[in-house]
């Protein structure tokens, strides 16, 4: 029999927020359900198993916050430090996609290999970026910085599904962008999926309504189904921007309430 897979600890680190949103900012089409006008929180995530550390996404910095009208609560590297993680020592960073809020501050990770889907940089540097609506969520300086990491030999490309370690894999779902990937992690409570922007809010996947920032609506809706297949249950799906994550899951410690949530344990509040 194969040896059992050791579980990862998984954390969501809240680093920024955006308030004053309307239902049309969060859902494509007309909706009237509760909390449709939800604020957005911005997260980076950590999967840790002993000395193995995978950081998922790198957030944005103060300049991007000012340009986009977002409230930066802490630089992502500062959030990692709350867990005793030095960004400068991290060896593996998974980039779910290259939007400004997921792929900034790359230079805070000078020792890292960056994991990304083939399709994402092809999309972010290709003909679709001639269209303002598709280009808007990208920050050109972040994309250029990423390309420099490619030329420095610090990017590992994946095509579809790839296991990065026993109990941790990435999966191409597309939809929000052409190369969006989600992360499946084995934990003490089973398979958790860090869905990133496959579903911004619990309501997007829960009601089957796409988020308006979308490259391919059909792929986004199929992505909802893919995420469900990868996770052990709806309670094992972690959306990319929902403030309820901080309410549903316990804090990593009493001092980190509202800053870092522990995702490898069951939610303390029901959906």
Helices and strands as residue ranges (DSSP letters): E 9-18, H 23-26, E 40-49, E 52-56, H 62-68, E 71-72, H 76-81, G 87-89, E 92-94, G 106-108, E 113-117, H 118-124, G 127-130, H 132-135, H 140-151, E 155-158, E 162-165, E 168-172, E 181-187, E 190-196, H 202-207, H 217-230, G 234-236, E 237-239, H 244-248, G 254-256, E 260-262
